[in-house]
Structures are given as C-alpha cells and as structure tokens.
C-alpha cells in the first residue's frame, strides 16, 4: 500500500476537517454515535463498551466514510471487521496489562492499607508517587505511540480491509514517517477534547450538585448528558482517524498537498 508523507500542519487540518464534517453530517450518523454514547453511559454496559471501543471506532469510521446508510453503530463487528480489528484490540489489551503490572507493585501497599481502613504515612505516599512517576516516563511515550498506531490501523482494517497484523505494521510505518503531523494532531486533538469535555461537564456537574442527596435519581438524569458527551468525543476521535487515513493513504477531499511525498 502506498503511503504519503504529509507536512506537520496537516495534523491540525485533520481536526478542522473532522469538526467541519461532523457539523454537517446529519442525524443518520449522529443517531449511531448516540447509540454508542448511550452504551458508554449506562453502568456495567459502559465497562463492556470501554473494552470494545475500538470496534465502535471502526463502526463510526465506516459510517463517516460512506453515508449511504449501509453502516451502523455495530458495523465494526460485521463483514470481517471484527477479525481484522481483533489484533489491534489485543495489542491495546496487552499494553494495558503491562501498565497495570508495572504499577501494581507500587499501588499494592496503598490498596492493602486502604482495605484495612488506614492511610499511608507521608513517607510511604511520597515514595509511592516517586515510583509511579518513574514508570510514567516510559509509559506515556508507549501509550502515545500505541494511540497513533491504533488511529491509523482502525481505518486500515475497516475501510482498507487490511488484515489486522498488516494494519498494525503499515500504521506503525506511517506513524514514524509522519511524526511531525502526528505530534501536531495530538496537541490539537487534546485541546479540542478538553474544550468539549469542559462544556459538556458543566450541566453534569450542576445536576450532580443539585441531586447529590438522591444518587439513583442523579444517575438516571445525567445519562442523556453523558450520552451526548460520549457520542461527541467518540465521533471526533473517529473522524480524526478517517481524515488522517485519507490524507496519508489516499485522496483527500481537498486534494493532495503540494509538499506531500510518496513513500512505498
């Protein structure tokens, strides 16, 4: 598969194109995003949605790429997409296990002390935080790289119909060939997600404060708000995947940029 080396500024363009596309995509797409958002807002179902979120990203990428109505919130599980996305999920799960295993030795004492109804001493707490910070120095780069690879591997597996392992290999090559664009995109995406989260969390916080004495009623009332917030966040991440994929691996709606370089 031919891949393109794009300029750093294209990383910011992916966010702009994503927002523009989502503003004009219409309710058929948003109805599917809201289904996924609802699954991520209901207790217990949210845990399952969190584990399978890559398949839902794949679904929305397909919905955005082809708005003919043939794709829906569960397209990532059908037509061979599940098998192709499974290696990407497994890689993410392995990374999660590595992170948990690395941190467990530092967190074990805190958990044991908490279960006994006690608290860590100041010296123990400081030692634990310093140990965790040492792990974070290698965890953050690893997790960022994994998110970049997944960002490109999901559309490669769904739209491009590449086998899962091949998708990971191609995506990794594309990430290292386009590091400046990936870094700019990460910064812009982070800022966009922070702004959206703050706007959406305000009504949730107000409802939670008002109904703090009635936890069950509070949880029921905030479900529509968390559904919308989750739907918007997942939709933006999915659109970002799509426009990065289109730019690096194929024609974009705006055409090929002048300073793009073709790589094999």
C-alpha positions in Angstrom: 0.0 0.0 0.0 1.3 3.5 -0.9 1.6 5.9 1.9 2.2 9.6 1.8 4.5 11.8 4.0 2.5 14.9 4.8 3.5 18.2 6.3 3.2 18.9 10.1 0.4 21.3 9.5 -1.8 18.6 8.2 -2.1 17.2 11.7 -4.1 20.4 12.6 -6.1 20.1 9.4 -7.4 16.7 10.4 -9.1 18.3 13.4 -10.5 21.1 11.4 -11.8 18.7 8.7 -13.3 16.4 11.4 -15.2 19.3 13.1 -16.4 20.6 9.8 -17.6 17.1 8.7 -19.4 16.4 12.0 -21.2 19.8 11.9 -22.7 18.8 8.5 -23.0 15.0 8.7 -26.7 14.9 9.7 -28.8 12.8 12.1 -28.4 9.4 10.5 -24.7 9.4 11.6 -25.4 11.1 15.0 -28.1 8.5 15.8 -25.5 5.8 15.5 -23.0 7.8 17.6 -25.7 8.4 20.3 -26.3 4.6 20.5 -22.6 4.1 21.2 -22.7 7.1 23.6 -25.6 5.5 25.5 -23.7 2.2 25.8 -20.9 4.2 27.4 -23.2 6.0 29.8 -25.1 3.1 31.4 -23.5 1.3 34.4 -22.0 -2.1 33.6 -22.6 -1.6 29.8 -20.1 1.2 29.9 -17.4 -1.3 31.0 -18.2 -3.5 28.0 -18.2 -0.5 25.7 -14.8 0.6 27.0 -13.3 -2.8 26.3 -14.8 -3.0 22.8 -14.4 0.7 21.9 -12.0 0.1 19.0 -14.8 -1.8 17.2 -17.1 1.2 17.8 -14.5 3.5 16.4 -14.4 1.2 13.4 -18.1 1.5 13.0 -18.2 5.2 13.0 -15.2 5.5 10.7 -17.2 3.4 8.2 -20.4 5.5 8.8 -18.4 8.7 8.1 -16.6 7.3 5.1 -19.8 6.1 3.4 -23.0 7.8 4.4 -25.2 5.6 2.3 -26.9 4.1 5.4 -25.4 0.7 5.0 -23.2 1.1 8.0 -24.3 1.5 11.7 -23.0 1.5 15.2 -22.2 -2.2 15.0 -20.6 -2.4 11.6 -17.2 -2.8 13.3 -18.3 -6.2 14.4 -19.6 -7.4 11.0 -18.3 -8.2 7.5 -14.9 -9.4 8.6 -14.2 -6.2 10.5 -14.2 -8.0 13.9 -11.5 -10.3 12.9 -9.4 -7.6 11.3 -9.8 -5.3 14.3 -9.1 -8.0 16.9 -5.3 -7.9 16.7 -5.5 -4.1 17.3 -7.6 -4.7 20.4 -5.3 -7.5 21.6 -2.3 -5.1 21.3 -4.1 -2.4 23.3 -5.1 -5.0 26.0 -1.5 -6.3 26.2 -0.4 -2.7 26.8 -3.0 -2.2 29.5 -1.8 -5.4 31.2 1.8 -4.2 31.1 0.8 -0.8 32.6 -1.2 -2.5 35.4 1.5 -5.0 36.1 4.2 -2.3 36.3 2.1 -0.1 38.6 0.7 -2.8 40.8 3.9 -3.3 42.8 3.7 0.4 43.7 0.0 0.5 44.3 -0.3 -2.8 46.2 0.6 -1.3 49.6 -1.9 1.6 49.2 -4.7 -0.9 48.3 -3.9 -3.1 51.2 -3.7 -0.2 53.7 -7.0 1.2 52.3 -8.7 -2.2 52.7 -7.7 -2.1 56.4 -9.3 1.3 56.8 -5.9 3.0 57.3 -3.8 5.6 55.4 -0.3 5.6 54.1 2.2 7.6 56.0 3.7 10.7 54.4 6.9 8.9 53.6 5.1 6.0 52.1 2.9 8.2 50.0 5.9 10.2 48.7 7.8 7.0 47.9 4.8 5.6 46.0 4.3 8.8 43.9 8.0 9.0 43.0 8.0 5.3 42.0 4.9 5.9 39.8 6.5 8.9 38.2 9.5 6.8 37.1 7.1 4.4 35.4 5.2 7.3 33.7 8.4 8.4 31.9 8.2 5.3 29.7 4.5 4.7 29.9 3.4 8.0 28.3 5.6 7.6 25.2 4.5 4.0 24.8 0.8 4.8 25.2 1.0 7.8 22.8 2.7 5.6 20.1 0.0 2.9 20.6 -2.8 5.5 20.2 -1.1 6.8 17.0 -0.8 3.3 15.6 -4.4 2.4 16.5 -5.6 5.7 15.0 -4.3 4.6 11.6 -4.8 0.9 12.0 -8.5 1.1 12.6 -9.4 2.7 9.2 -6.8 0.5 7.5 -8.6 -2.6 8.8 -12.1 -1.4 8.2 -12.0 0.9 5.1 -8.9 -0.6 3.6 -9.8 -4.1 4.6 -6.2 -4.9 5.5 -5.6 -7.9 7.8 -5.2 -6.8 11.5 -1.5 -7.6 11.8 -0.8 -6.0 8.4 -2.8 -2.9 9.5 -0.6 -2.6 12.6 2.6 -2.9 10.6 1.5 -0.4 7.9 0.2 2.0 10.6 3.5 1.9 12.5 5.5 2.7 9.4 3.1 5.6 8.6 3.4 7.0 12.1 7.2 7.1 12.1 7.1 8.6 8.5 4.7 11.3 9.7 5.8 12.1 13.3 5.6 15.9 13.0 2.0 15.7 11.7 1.1 13.1 14.4 2.5 15.4 17.2 0.6 18.4 15.9 -2.5 16.4 15.6 -2.1 15.1 19.2 -1.8 18.6 20.6 -4.8 19.9 18.6 -6.9 16.8 19.5 -6.1 17.1 23.2 -7.1 20.8 23.2 -10.4 20.0 21.3 -11.3 17.2 23.7 -10.6 19.3 26.8 -12.8 22.1 25.5 -15.6 19.7 24.6 -15.3 17.9 27.9 -15.5 21.2 29.9 -18.6 22.4 28.0 -20.4 19.0 28.5 -19.3 18.5 32.1 -20.8 21.9 33.3 -24.5 20.7 33.2 -23.5 17.3 34.6 -21.7 18.9 37.5 -24.7 21.2 38.2 -27.1 18.2 38.2 -24.8 16.2 40.4 -24.6 19.0 42.9 -28.4 19.6 42.9 -29.3 15.9 43.3 -26.4 14.8 45.5 -28.8 13.6 48.1 -30.5 11.2 45.7 -27.8 9.2 43.9 -30.2 7.0 41.9 -32.2 9.9 40.5 -29.0 11.8 39.8 -27.5 8.9 37.8 -30.7 8.5 35.8 -31.0 12.2 34.9 -27.3 12.6 33.9 -27.5 9.6 31.4 -28.7 11.8 28.5 -25.9 14.3 29.1 -23.2 11.7 29.4 -24.6 10.0 26.3 -24.3 13.2 24.3 -20.8 13.9 25.6 -19.5 10.4 24.9 -21.1 10.4 21.4 -19.4 13.7 20.6 -16.0 12.6 21.9 -16.1 9.2 20.1 -17.4 10.9 16.9 -14.5 13.4 16.9 -11.9 10.7 17.5 -13.4 8.5 14.7 -13.5 11.5 12.3 -9.8 12.2 13.2 -8.9 8.6 12.3 -10.7 8.9 9.0 -9.1 12.2 7.8 -5.6 11.1 8.9 -6.1 7.8 7.0 -7.4 9.7 3.9 -4.5 12.1 4.0 -1.7 9.5 4.5 -3.1 6.6 2.4 -5.4 8.1 -0.2 -7.0 11.1 -1.8 -8.5 13.7 0.5 -11.5 15.9 -0.3 -9.2 18.9 -0.5 -6.7 17.1 -2.8 -3.1 16.2 -2.3 -0.9 18.8 -0.7 2.0 20.1 -2.7 4.6 19.2 -0.2 3.4 15.6 0.2 6.0 12.9 -0.5 5.1 9.4 -1.7 6.6 6.5 0.2 6.4 2.8 -0.6 
